[in-house]
Amino acid sequence: MSDGLRGVVVAHGALAPALVQEAERISGLTGILRAVTNEGGGREEIERRIAEAVAAEPSVVFVDMPCGSCFFAAMHLARQTEGVRVVTGVNLPMLLDFLNNRTLPPDEVAARAAVKGTDAIRKP
């Protein structure tokens, strides 16, 4: 792993791998983000996948929605694992901000990502 936090993107179906692929393509940074899908698994299986992706490293887990099995699995793991923070509503701007600021503490990176992700939502 490179210096800094690990990022784990957890989402329904093929969304997580697609977001990771595009964030890597845009940023040029690879091997920092891990994709976890909910496909074929309940909360416990998704939590196992997230734990494997986190690998007991300080991490920010980006989840697609603030409810459902992905969210509940991520939150359950975060409550049991020091240095793991969860941010919901994952989008490309927040992942790109994470990639460029992953040397900051988990709380700070998670807060920045939430702000960046929210700021990216606009109604023209």
MODELLER restraints for C-alpha pairs under 7 A, 6 or more apart:
rsr = mdl.restraints
at = mdl.atoms
rsr.add(forms.Gaussian(group=physical.xy_distance, feature=features.Distance(at['CA:1:A'], at['CA:31:A']), mean=6.97, stdev=0.5))
rsr.add(forms.Gaussian(group=physical.xy_distance, feature=features.Distance(at['CA:1:A'], at['CA:32:A']), mean=6.76, stdev=0.5))
rsr.add(forms.Gaussian(group=physical.xy_distance, feature=features.Distance(at['CA:2:A'], at['CA:32:A']), mean=6.83, stdev=0.5))
rsr.add(forms.Gaussian(group=physical.xy_distance, feature=features.Distance(at['CA:3:A'], at['CA:103:A']), mean=6.91, stdev=0.5))
rsr.add(forms.Gaussian(group=physical.xy_distance, feature=features.Distance(at['CA:4:A'], at['CA:102:A']), mean=5.06, stdev=0.5))
rsr.add(forms.Gaussian(group=physical.xy_distance, feature=features.Distance(at['CA:4:A'], at['CA:103:A']), mean=4.30, stdev=0.5))
rsr.add(forms.Gaussian(group=physical.xy_distance, feature=features.Distance(at['CA:5:A'], at['CA:58:A']), mean=5.52, stdev=0.5))
rsr.add(forms.Gaussian(group=physical.xy_distance, feature=features.Distance(at['CA:5:A'], at['CA:59:A']), mean=5.13, stdev=0.5))
rsr.add(forms.Gaussian(group=physical.xy_distance, feature=features.Distance(at['CA:5:A'], at['CA:102:A']), mean=5.15, stdev=0.5))
rsr.add(forms.Gaussian(group=physical.xy_distance, feature=features.Distance(at['CA:5:A'], at['CA:103:A']), mean=6.34, stdev=0.5))
rsr.add(forms.Gaussian(group=physical.xy_distance, feature=features.Distance(at['CA:6:A'], at['CA:32:A']), mean=5.72, stdev=0.5))
rsr.add(forms.Gaussian(group=physical.xy_distance, feature=features.Distance(at['CA:6:A'], at['CA:33:A']), mean=6.35, stdev=0.5))
rsr.add(forms.Gaussian(group=physical.xy_distance, feature=features.Distance(at['CA:6:A'], at['CA:54:A']), mean=6.86, stdev=0.5))
rsr.add(forms.Gaussian(group=physical.xy_distance, feature=features.Distance(at['CA:6:A'], at['CA:57:A']), mean=6.86, stdev=0.5))
rsr.add(forms.Gaussian(group=physical.xy_distance, feature=features.Distance(at['CA:6:A'], at['CA:58:A']), mean=6.41, stdev=0.5))
rsr.add(forms.Gaussian(group=physical.xy_distance, feature=features.Distance(at['CA:6:A'], at['CA:59:A']), mean=4.55, stdev=0.5))
rsr.add(forms.Gaussian(group=physical.xy_distance, feature=features.Distance(at['CA:6:A'], at['CA:60:A']), mean=6.49, stdev=0.5))
rsr.add(forms.Gaussian(group=physical.xy_distance, feature=features.Distance(at['CA:7:A'], at['CA:32:A']), mean=6.16, stdev=0.5))
rsr.add(forms.Gaussian(group=physical.xy_distance, feature=features.Distance(at['CA:7:A'], at['CA:33:A']), mean=4.55, stdev=0.5))
rsr.add(forms.Gaussian(group=physical.xy_distance, feature=features.Distance(at['CA:7:A'], at['CA:34:A']), mean=6.20, stdev=0.5))
rsr.add(forms.Gaussian(group=physical.xy_distance, feature=features.Distance(at['CA:7:A'], at['CA:59:A']), mean=5.60, stdev=0.5))
rsr.add(forms.Gaussian(group=physical.xy_distance, feature=features.Distance(at['CA:7:A'], at['CA:60:A']), mean=5.10, stdev=0.5))
rsr.add(forms.Gaussian(group=physical.xy_distance, feature=features.Distance(at['CA:7:A'], at['CA:61:A']), mean=5.93, stdev=0.5))
rsr.add(forms.Gaussian(group=physical.xy_distance, feature=features.Distance(at['CA:8:A'], at['CA:33:A']), mean=5.53, stdev=0.5))
rsr.add(forms.Gaussian(group=physical.xy_distance, feature=features.Distance(at['CA:8:A'], at['CA:34:A']), mean=4.70, stdev=0.5))
rsr.add(forms.Gaussian(group=physical.xy_distance, feature=features.Distance(at['CA:8:A'], at['CA:35:A']), mean=5.89, stdev=0.5))
rsr.add(forms.Gaussian(group=physical.xy_distance, feature=features.Distance(at['CA:8:A'], at['CA:53:A']), mean=6.63, stdev=0.5))
rsr.add(forms.Gaussian(group=physical.xy_distance, feature=features.Distance(at['CA:8:A'], at['CA:54:A']), mean=6.88, stdev=0.5))
rsr.add(forms.Gaussian(group=physical.xy_distance, feature=features.Distance(at['CA:8:A'], at['CA:60:A']), mean=6.36, stdev=0.5))
rsr.add(forms.Gaussian(group=physical.xy_distance, feature=features.Distance(at['CA:8:A'], at['CA:61:A']), mean=4.67, stdev=0.5))
rsr.add(forms.Gaussian(group=physical.xy_distance, feature=features.Distance(at['CA:8:A'], at['CA:62:A']), mean=5.97, stdev=0.5))
rsr.add(forms.Gaussian(group=physical.xy_distance, feature=features.Distance(at['CA:9:A'], at['CA:16:A']), mean=5.52, stdev=0.5))
rsr.add(forms.Gaussian(group=physical.xy_distance, feature=features.Distance(at['CA:9:A'], at['CA:34:A']), mean=6.10, stdev=0.5))
rsr.add(forms.Gaussian(group=physical.xy_distance, feature=features.Distance(at['CA:9:A'], at['CA:35:A']), mean=4.91, stdev=0.5))
rsr.add(forms.Gaussian(group=physical.xy_distance, feature=features.Distance(at['CA:9:A'], at['CA:36:A']), mean=5.99, stdev=0.5))
rsr.add(forms.Gaussian(group=physical.xy_distance, feature=features.Distance(at['CA:9:A'], at['CA:61:A']), mean=5.94, stdev=0.5))
rsr.add(forms.Gaussian(group=physical.xy_distance, feature=features.Distance(at['CA:9:A'], at['CA:62:A']), mean=4.72, stdev=0.5))
rsr.add(forms.Gaussian(group=physical.xy_distance, feature=features.Distance(at['CA:9:A'], at['CA:63:A']), mean=6.04, stdev=0.5))
rsr.add(forms.Gaussian(group=physical.xy_distance, feature=features.Distance(at['CA:10:A'], at['CA:16:A']), mean=5.72, stdev=0.5))
rsr.add(forms.Gaussian(group=physical.xy_distance, feature=features.Distance(at['CA:10:A'], at['CA:35:A']), mean=6.18, stdev=0.5))
rsr.add(forms.Gaussian(group=physical.xy_distance, feature=features.Distance(at['CA:10:A'], at['CA:36:A']), mean=4.72, stdev=0.5))
rsr.add(forms.Gaussian(group=physical.xy_distance, feature=features.Distance(at['CA:10:A'], at['CA:37:A']), mean=5.78, stdev=0.5))
rsr.add(forms.Gaussian(group=physical.xy_distance, feature=features.Distance(at['CA:10:A'], at['CA:62:A']), mean=6.00, stdev=0.5))
rsr.add(forms.Gaussian(group=physical.xy_distance, feature=features.Distance(at['CA:10:A'], at['CA:63:A']), mean=4.79, stdev=0.5))
rsr.add(forms.Gaussian(group=physical.xy_distance, feature=features.Distance(at['CA:10:A'], at['CA:64:A']), mean=6.50, stdev=0.5))
rsr.add(forms.Gaussian(group=physical.xy_distance, feature=features.Distance(at['CA:10:A'], at['CA:70:A']), mean=6.37, stdev=0.5))
rsr.add(forms.Gaussian(group=physical.xy_distance, feature=features.Distance(at['CA:11:A'], at['CA:36:A']), mean=6.62, stdev=0.5))
rsr.add(forms.Gaussian(group=physical.xy_distance, feature=features.Distance(at['CA:11:A'], at['CA:37:A']), mean=5.32, stdev=0.5))
rsr.add(forms.Gaussian(group=physical.xy_distance, feature=features.Distance(at['CA:11:A'], at['CA:38:A']), mean=6.32, stdev=0.5))
rsr.add(forms.Gaussian(group=physical.xy_distance, feature=features.Distance(at['CA:11:A'], at['CA:63:A']), mean=5.84, stdev=0.5))
rsr.add(forms.Gaussian(group=physical.xy_distance, feature=features.Distance(at['CA:11:A'], at['CA:64:A']), mean=5.06, stdev=0.5))
rsr.add(forms.Gaussian(group=physical.xy_distance, feature=features.Distance(at['CA:11:A'], at['CA:70:A']), mean=6.49, stdev=0.5))
rsr.add(forms.Gaussian(group=physical.xy_distance, feature=features.Distance(at['CA:12:A'], at['CA:37:A']), mean=5.67, stdev=0.5))
rsr.add(forms.Gaussian(group=physical.xy_distance, feature=features.Distance(at['CA:12:A'], at['CA:38:A']), mean=5.33, stdev=0.5))
rsr.add(forms.Gaussian(group=physical.xy_distance, feature=features.Distance(at['CA:12:A'], at['CA:39:A']), mean=6.65, stdev=0.5))
rsr.add(forms.Gaussian(group=physical.xy_distance, feature=features.Distance(at['CA:13:A'], at['CA:37:A']), mean=5.68, stdev=0.5))
rsr.add(forms.Gaussian(group=physical.xy_distance, feature=features.Distance(at['CA:13:A'], at['CA:38:A']), mean=6.30, stdev=0.5))
rsr.add(forms.Gaussian(group=physical.xy_distance, feature=features.Distance(at['CA:13:A'], at['CA:39:A']), mean=5.43, stdev=0.5))
rsr.add(forms.Gaussian(group=physical.xy_distance, feature=features.Distance(at['CA:14:A'], at['CA:37:A']), mean=6.82, stdev=0.5))
rsr.add(forms.Gaussian(group=physical.xy_distance, feature=features.Distance(at['CA:16:A'], at['CA:35:A']), mean=5.11, stdev=0.5))
rsr.add(forms.Gaussian(group=physical.xy_distance, feature=features.Distance(at['CA:16:A'], at['CA:36:A']), mean=6.15, stdev=0.5))
rsr.add(forms.Gaussian(group=physical.xy_distance, feature=features.Distance(at['CA:16:A'], at['CA:37:A']), mean=6.21, stdev=0.5))
rsr.add(forms.Gaussian(group=physical.xy_distance, feature=features.Distance(at['CA:17:A'], at['CA:35:A']), mean=5.14, stdev=0.5))
rsr.add(forms.Gaussian(group=physical.xy_distance, feature=features.Distance(at['CA:19:A'], at['CA:92:A']), mean=6.72, stdev=0.5))
rsr.add(forms.Gaussian(group=physical.xy_distance, feature=features.Distance(at['CA:20:A'], at['CA:33:A']), mean=6.25, stdev=0.5))
rsr.add(forms.Gaussian(group=physical.xy_distance, feature=features.Distance(at['CA:20:A'], at['CA:35:A']), mean=6.42, stdev=0.5))
rsr.add(forms.Gaussian(group=physical.xy_distance, feature=features.Distance(at['CA:23:A'], at['CA:92:A']), mean=6.30, stdev=0.5))
rsr.add(forms.Gaussian(group=physical.xy_distance, feature=features.Distance(at['CA:23:A'], at['CA:95:A']), mean=6.51, stdev=0.5))
rsr.add(forms.Gaussian(group=physical.xy_distance, feature=features.Distance(at['CA:23:A'], at['CA:96:A']), mean=6.14, stdev=0.5))
rsr.add(forms.Gaussian(group=physical.xy_distance, feature=features.Distance(at['CA:24:A'], at['CA:30:A']), mean=5.43, stdev=0.5))
rsr.add(forms.Gaussian(group=physical.xy_distance, feature=features.Distance(at['CA:27:A'], at['CA:96:A']), mean=6.77, stdev=0.5))
rsr.add(forms.Gaussian(group=physical.xy_distance, feature=features.Distance(at['CA:34:A'], at['CA:53:A']), mean=6.25, stdev=0.5))
rsr.add(forms.Gaussian(group=physical.xy_distance, feature=features.Distance(at['CA:36:A'], at['CA:49:A']), mean=6.56, stdev=0.5))
rsr.add(forms.Gaussian(group=physical.xy_distance, feature=features.Distance(at['CA:36:A'], at['CA:50:A']), mean=6.53, stdev=0.5))
rsr.add(forms.Gaussian(group=physical.xy_distance, feature=features.Distance(at['CA:38:A'], at['CA:46:A']), mean=5.85, stdev=0.5))
rsr.add(forms.Gaussian(group=physical.xy_distance, feature=features.Distance(at['CA:38:A'], at['CA:70:A']), mean=6.52, stdev=0.5))
rsr.add(forms.Gaussian(group=physical.xy_distance, feature=features.Distance(at['CA:42:A'], at['CA:69:A']), mean=6.71, stdev=0.5))
rsr.add(forms.Gaussian(group=physical.xy_distance, feature=features.Distance(at['CA:43:A'], at['CA:69:A']), mean=5.03, stdev=0.5))
rsr.add(forms.Gaussian(group=physical.xy_distance, feature=features.Distance(at['CA:43:A'], at['CA:70:A']), mean=6.85, stdev=0.5))
rsr.add(forms.Gaussian(group=physical.xy_distance, feature=features.Distance(at['CA:43:A'], at['CA:72:A']), mean=6.98, stdev=0.5))
rsr.add(forms.Gaussian(group=physical.xy_distance, feature=features.Distance(at['CA:43:A'], at['CA:73:A']), mean=5.33, stdev=0.5))
rsr.add(forms.Gaussian(group=physical.xy_distance, feature=features.Distance(at['CA:44:A'], at['CA:73:A']), mean=6.75, stdev=0.5))
rsr.add(forms.Gaussian(group=physical.xy_distance, feature=features.Distance(at['CA:46:A'], at['CA:70:A']), mean=6.62, stdev=0.5))
rsr.add(forms.Gaussian(group=physical.xy_distance, feature=features.Distance(at['CA:46:A'], at['CA:73:A']), mean=6.15, stdev=0.5))
rsr.add(forms.Gaussian(group=physical.xy_distance, feature=features.Distance(at['CA:47:A'], at['CA:73:A']), mean=4.64, stdev=0.5))
rsr.add(forms.Gaussian(group=physical.xy_distance, feature=features.Distance(at['CA:47:A'], at['CA:74:A']), mean=6.29, stdev=0.5))
rsr.add(forms.Gaussian(group=physical.xy_distance, feature=features.Distance(at['CA:47:A'], at['CA:77:A']), mean=6.55, stdev=0.5))
rsr.add(forms.Gaussian(group=physical.xy_distance, feature=features.Distance(at['CA:50:A'], at['CA:74:A']), mean=6.97, stdev=0.5))
rsr.add(forms.Gaussian(group=physical.xy_distance, feature=features.Distance(at['CA:58:A'], at['CA:83:A']), mean=4.57, stdev=0.5))
rsr.add(forms.Gaussian(group=physical.xy_distance, feature=features.Distance(at['CA:58:A'], at['CA:84:A']), mean=5.59, stdev=0.5))
rsr.add(forms.Gaussian(group=physical.xy_distance, feature=features.Distance(at['CA:58:A'], at['CA:106:A']), mean=6.88, stdev=0.5))
rsr.add(forms.Gaussian(group=physical.xy_distance, feature=features.Distance(at['CA:59:A'], at['CA:83:A']), mean=6.31, stdev=0.5))
rsr.add(forms.Gaussian(group=physical.xy_distance, feature=features.Distance(at['CA:59:A'], at['CA:84:A']), mean=4.82, stdev=0.5))
rsr.add(forms.Gaussian(group=physical.xy_distance, feature=features.Distance(at['CA:59:A'], at['CA:85:A']), mean=6.50, stdev=0.5))
rsr.add(forms.Gaussian(group=physical.xy_distance, feature=features.Distance(at['CA:59:A'], at['CA:106:A']), mean=6.60, stdev=0.5))
rsr.add(forms.Gaussian(group=physical.xy_distance, feature=features.Distance(at['CA:60:A'], at['CA:84:A']), mean=5.68, stdev=0.5))
rsr.add(forms.Gaussian(group=physical.xy_distance, feature=features.Distance(at['CA:60:A'], at['CA:85:A']), mean=4.84, stdev=0.5))
rsr.add(forms.Gaussian(group=physical.xy_distance, feature=features.Distance(at['CA:60:A'], at['CA:86:A']), mean=5.76, stdev=0.5))
rsr.add(forms.Gaussian(group=physical.xy_distance, feature=features.Distance(at['CA:60:A'], at['CA:106:A']), mean=6.48, stdev=0.5))
rsr.add(forms.Gaussian(group=physical.xy_distance, feature=features.Distance(at['CA:60:A'], at['CA:110:A']), mean=6.44, stdev=0.5))
rsr.add(forms.Gaussian(group=physical.xy_distance, feature=features.Distance(at['CA:61:A'], at['CA:74:A']), mean=6.98, stdev=0.5))
rsr.add(forms.Gaussian(group=physical.xy_distance, feature=features.Distance(at['CA:61:A'], at['CA:85:A']), mean=6.06, stdev=0.5))
rsr.add(forms.Gaussian(group=physical.xy_distance, feature=features.Distance(at['CA:61:A'], at['CA:86:A']), mean=4.71, stdev=0.5))
rsr.add(forms.Gaussian(group=physical.xy_distance, feature=features.Distance(at['CA:61:A'], at['CA:87:A']), mean=6.24, stdev=0.5))
rsr.add(forms.Gaussian(group=physical.xy_distance, feature=features.Distance(at['CA:62:A'], at['CA:86:A']), mean=5.92, stdev=0.5))
rsr.add(forms.Gaussian(group=physical.xy_distance, feature=features.Distance(at['CA:62:A'], at['CA:87:A']), mean=4.93, stdev=0.5))
rsr.add(forms.Gaussian(group=physical.xy_distance, feature=features.Distance(at['CA:62:A'], at['CA:88:A']), mean=5.76, stdev=0.5))
rsr.add(forms.Gaussian(group=physical.xy_distance, feature=features.Distance(at['CA:62:A'], at['CA:90:A']), mean=5.56, stdev=0.5))
rsr.add(forms.Gaussian(group=physical.xy_distance, feature=features.Distance(at['CA:63:A'], at['CA:70:A']), mean=6.63, stdev=0.5))
rsr.add(forms.Gaussian(group=physical.xy_distance, feature=features.Distance(at['CA:63:A'], at['CA:71:A']), mean=6.14, stdev=0.5))
rsr.add(forms.Gaussian(group=physical.xy_distance, feature=features.Distance(at['CA:63:A'], at['CA:87:A']), mean=6.19, stdev=0.5))
rsr.add(forms.Gaussian(group=physical.xy_distance, feature=features.Distance(at['CA:63:A'], at['CA:88:A']), mean=4.66, stdev=0.5))
rsr.add(forms.Gaussian(group=physical.xy_distance, feature=features.Distance(at['CA:63:A'], at['CA:89:A']), mean=6.18, stdev=0.5))
rsr.add(forms.Gaussian(group=physical.xy_distance, feature=features.Distance(at['CA:63:A'], at['CA:90:A']), mean=5.73, stdev=0.5))
rsr.add(forms.Gaussian(group=physical.xy_distance, feature=features.Distance(at['CA:64:A'], at['CA:88:A']), mean=5.73, stdev=0.5))
rsr.add(forms.Gaussian(group=physical.xy_distance, feature=features.Distance(at['CA:64:A'], at['CA:89:A']), mean=4.81, stdev=0.5))
rsr.add(forms.Gaussian(group=physical.xy_distance, feature=features.Distance(at['CA:64:A'], at['CA:90:A']), mean=5.11, stdev=0.5))
rsr.add(forms.Gaussian(group=physical.xy_distance, feature=features.Distance(at['CA:65:A'], at['CA:71:A']), mean=6.65, stdev=0.5))
rsr.add(forms.Gaussian(group=physical.xy_distance, feature=features.Distance(at['CA:65:A'], at['CA:88:A']), mean=5.64, stdev=0.5))
rsr.add(forms.Gaussian(group=physical.xy_distance, feature=features.Distance(at['CA:65:A'], at['CA:89:A']), mean=5.33, stdev=0.5))
rsr.add(forms.Gaussian(group=physical.xy_distance, feature=features.Distance(at['CA:66:A'], at['CA:88:A']), mean=5.45, stdev=0.5))
rsr.add(forms.Gaussian(group=physical.xy_distance, feature=features.Distance(at['CA:66:A'], at['CA:89:A']), mean=6.90, stdev=0.5))
rsr.add(forms.Gaussian(group=physical.xy_distance, feature=features.Distance(at['CA:74:A'], at['CA:86:A']), mean=6.79, stdev=0.5))
rsr.add(forms.Gaussian(group=physical.xy_distance, feature=features.Distance(at['CA:75:A'], at['CA:86:A']), mean=6.74, stdev=0.5))
rsr.add(forms.Gaussian(group=physical.xy_distance, feature=features.Distance(at['CA:78:A'], at['CA:84:A']), mean=5.17, stdev=0.5))
rsr.add(forms.Gaussian(group=physical.xy_distance, feature=features.Distance(at['CA:78:A'], at['CA:85:A']), mean=6.06, stdev=0.5))
rsr.add(forms.Gaussian(group=physical.xy_distance, feature=features.Distance(at['CA:83:A'], at['CA:106:A']), mean=6.33, stdev=0.5))
rsr.add(forms.Gaussian(group=physical.xy_distance, feature=features.Distance(at['CA:84:A'], at['CA:106:A']), mean=6.94, stdev=0.5))
rsr.add(forms.Gaussian(group=physical.xy_distance, feature=features.Distance(at['CA:85:A'], at['CA:106:A']), mean=6.42, stdev=0.5))
rsr.add(forms.Gaussian(group=physical.xy_distance, feature=features.Distance(at['CA:85:A'], at['CA:107:A']), mean=6.79, stdev=0.5))
rsr.add(forms.Gaussian(group=physical.xy_distance, feature=features.Distance(at['CA:85:A'], at['CA:110:A']), mean=6.58, stdev=0.5))
rsr.add(forms.Gaussian(group=physical.xy_distance, feature=features.Distance(at['CA:87:A'], at['CA:110:A']), mean=6.27, stdev=0.5))
rsr.add(forms.Gaussian(group=physical.xy_distance, feature=features.Distance(at['CA:87:A'], at['CA:114:A']), mean=6.47, stdev=0.5))
rsr.add(forms.Gaussian(group=physical.xy_distance, feature=features.Distance(at['CA:91:A'], at['CA:117:A']), mean=6.19, stdev=0.5))
rsr.add(forms.Gaussian(group=physical.xy_distance, feature=features.Distance(at['CA:93:A'], at['CA:116:A']), mean=6.23, stdev=0.5))
rsr.add(forms.Gaussian(group=physical.xy_distance, feature=features.Distance(at['CA:93:A'], at['CA:117:A']), mean=5.70, stdev=0.5))
rsr.add(forms.Gaussian(group=physical.xy_distance, feature=features.Distance(at['CA:93:A'], at['CA:120:A']), mean=6.60, stdev=0.5))
rsr.add(forms.Gaussian(group=physical.xy_distance, feature=features.Distance(at['CA:94:A'], at['CA:113:A']), mean=4.61, stdev=0.5))
rsr.add(forms.Gaussian(group=physical.xy_distance, feature=features.Distance(at['CA:94:A'], at['CA:114:A']), mean=6.76, stdev=0.5))
rsr.add(forms.Gaussian(group=physical.xy_distance, feature=features.Distance(at['CA:94:A'], at['CA:116:A']), mean=5.29, stdev=0.5))
rsr.add(forms.Gaussian(group=physical.xy_distance, feature=features.Distance(at['CA:94:A'], at['CA:117:A']), mean=4.67, stdev=0.5))
rsr.add(forms.Gaussian(group=physical.xy_distance, feature=features.Distance(at['CA:97:A'], at['CA:113:A']), mean=6.21, stdev=0.5))
rsr.add(forms.Gaussian(group=physical.xy_distance, feature=features.Distance(at['CA:98:A'], at['CA:109:A']), mean=6.42, stdev=0.5))
rsr.add(forms.Gaussian(group=physical.xy_distance, feature=features.Distance(at['CA:98:A'], at['CA:113:A']), mean=6.13, stdev=0.5))
rsr.add(forms.Gaussian(group=physical.xy_distance, feature=features.Distance(at['CA:101:A'], at['CA:109:A']), mean=6.64, stdev=0.5))
rsr.add(forms.Gaussian(group=physical.xy_distance, feature=features.Distance(at['CA:102:A'], at['CA:109:A']), mean=6.52, stdev=0.5))
